[in-house]
Amino acid sequence: MSSYVVVGGGILGASTAYHLAKQGVEVILVDRQDKGQASAAAAGIICPWISQRRNKKWYELVKNGAKYYKRLVAELVELGETTTGYKQVGALALHTDEKKLLKMLERTKEKRIDAPEIGELKILNPKETREKFPILSEEYYSLFVEGAARVDGKAMRDALISAAKKLGAKVVYGSATYKANELFIDEEPIQAEAVILTTGAWGNEIPGVLGKDVHVTFQKAQIMHFQLKNLSTDEWPVVLPPTNQYMLAFKG
């Protein structure tokens, strides 16, 4: 039987372990539970279609990922993992210039030919926009993208790890190190055909021992949480302003 060790238990490592276990291979997921893990903190926005990035390979990856979520969530639910943190709530791309939104609408309509999961596309006036996200200021028009969703990274990660364990994966919370051409977990040597690194901001630790640089580092970001009294926010869409900031709401 093939055997793998996945180092790093964020959403990428959890997904890797789950899909390997689904293939019926032997897999160990190792995570040392460092503070600052991105999967537990990042705002999970699934709306890749309105991006103007020109990297076609990147777009193909994120487009297929957005499409795959529903299938993945259905698989997890079948395994009894009903708290996945995923919900299709749509997205509002904001702008004060309606003409710019009309251009975005035409671009996204073209992409919808190859990605029908985009769903309904509609320009909303400021009043309609505020009806969907009541705390916005009054000057914004928006493009509503029906197929957009949000995901709680921590909940999705935990669901994937739990499902992987049900399929036979082993999960170890400890430190993976590489010494003398051998992998150790908390000083105990581990044998595997392949080691898969999904260590995110810590991505250079093991390759560094081998004299390699995988050109992965951290990027600092800031997130603020607000709780709104007497408002039900569970159905509010993702909000994408014409800046590098964004907003989204969760239950409670």
N, C-alpha and C positions, 0 to 999 in steps of 0.2 A: 504493500500500500504506500502511496506517495505521502510524504509528511512535510509539513511547513510550520515555521514559526513566524508569527506576525508580531512585530515589535511596535507598540503604540496603539492604545485603545481608544482613540477618538473615533469620530464617525467614519473616517476612511478605513481605519484598522478594523473596526467592528463590521463594516460592510464586507471587507476582504475576508475576514474569518467566517462570516455567515455564508458567503457565496462558495468558499472552499468547502465548508462543512456540507453544504447542499450538494456538492459534487461527490460526497462520500469519502473525502480524503481525511487523513489525520492532520489536525491543526491545533496549535497552541497559540493563544493570544496573550501577550505579555504587556502589562501596563503598570507604571510605577505611580500613577495618580498624582502627577505634579500639579501644583497650582498654576492657573493661567492657561489651562487647556481651551483651545478655541471652540471646540464643539459644545462646550457647556456654556459659552458666553455669547457666541455670535448670533446675530439676528438672521434667521433663516428665510431668505427671500427667494422664491422660485418664479422668476419672470425673465428669462434670458432673451426673449425674442425682440425686445425694443432696443437692445444695445446697438450702438453704431460701431463697435469694435470691428476691425477689418480682418482679424485673424480667423480664417475660415475653419481651421482645425479646432480652435477653441470653441467657435460657435457650434460646430457639429457635436462636440462633446457635451456642451451644456444643454443643447436642444434635446439630445437623446436622453440625457439625465432627467430633464424635466418630464419627458414623456414616460420614463421608466418608473417614476415614483408611484403612480397609481397601482401598477402591477406589483411592485415591491410591497406596498402597504397591504394589498390584498393577500399576499403570501404570508406576511407577518400575522395578520388577523387570523388566517387559517391555523397558524401555530399557537394561537391563543394570546398573541401580543396585540392587544387592542389600544394601548396607549402609545401611539407612535409620534404624536406631536404634529402630524401632517393635517392640513386642512386647506381645501381650495376655497379661497375667499375673494379671488380677483385682485387686481391692482389698479391704482390710479396713478398715471403719469401726469404730473402737474406742469402747467405753464401759464403765464399771464398772456402769452401771445398765441391766440387760437390758430393762427396760420402755421406755426411750428408744429402744433399738435396734428394738424391736418396732414402735414408731410410725414410725421411719424405714423399716422394711421395708414397712409398709402404704403410705406415701407413694410409695415407689419402685416398688411393684407397680402403682400407678395410672399412673405415668409409663411403665411398660413396655408398656402398651397401645399407646402411640404411638411407643415406642422399643424394639422387640423385641431390638435389639442389646445391651440391658442383660444379657440372658442369665439364668442361674440366680441366685437370691437366697436366701441361707440364713443363719440365725442360728447362730453357732458358740460353743460354750462355751470357757472359758479354755484348756483342754487342746487343743482343736481349733484354736484361734487360734494357739497357740504352735507347733503342728505345721507351720503354713504360714509362720510368721515366728519362728524359734526364739529370737531374742534379746529378745523382748518380756517385760515383767514379767508376773506370773502372775494379776493381778486382772482382766484385760480380757476381756469378751465382745466379739464382733464381728459385723457384718453383712458377709458375703462377697458381692461384686458381681462376677460372672464376666466381664462384658464390658469391665471396666476395663482400661486399658493404660498403658504408660509409653513415652516417646519421648525419645531423646537428641537435644536440639535442634540441636547442632552437626552430628551425623551426618545428620539429616533435612535441615538447611539445605544441607549439601554435596551430598547426593544430588539435591536440587531444582535447585541451580545447575548441576551436571553434566548433568542431564537437559535443562535449558533450553538449554544450549550445544549439545547434540546435536540439538535442534529448531531451531537457528539463532539463538539469542540471543547477543548479544555481552556479555561481562563485562569491565568496566574497573575496576581498583583505583586509585582516585585520589580527589580532592576535588571535589565538585560545589558551585559557587557561582552566585549569581544577581546579575547586575549590568546596569544599564541595560536592563531588560526582556529580558535574554538569559541563557540558561543556559550556564555554562562548566564544562568538566571539565579541571582542571589548566591553566587559562588558555586552553583551546581551546574556541571556541563550538560548541555542539551544537544542531542543529535537530530538533524533534520536535513532533508534534501535541499531545501532552500530557505533562506531567511528573507522576509519581506519587511522593509522598513516603511512604516507609516507614522513617522515620529514628528511631523510638522516642524514647528519652530526649533525642535531639538534634532533636526534631521542630519546634522553633520557630526554628531557625537561618535557613532560607530564607524562611519566612513573615515572620520579623522584619524582613528586608530590605525586604519589601513593606508593612511597617506592620501586619501581621496577627499575631494571637495565637491559636494553635490549641489552647491550654490543654492542652498535653502537657508533662509533665516527668518526671524520674526518681523512682523510689522505691527507697530503699536496702533491701537484704535481706541476710541472712547465710546461708551454707550451709557445712556441715561434711562432710568426706569421711572415711570410716573404711574400713579394709581388714581383713577378718576372716580369720584364718588357718584353714586346714583346714575351711572351710565353702564349699559351692557355693551362691552367691546368685543365680544367673541366673534361676531360676524363682520367686523370692520375689515376693509381690504388693506393690502399693502399700499403704502404711499411712497412714490418716487418723485421727489421734487427735482427741479432743473439744477441740482447741485450734487456734491458727492455725499450728501447725507440722505437719510431715509427714515421712515417711521413705519411701525407695524404694531398691531394690537394682539394681545392674547386674552384668553378668558381671565376675568378678574383683574 
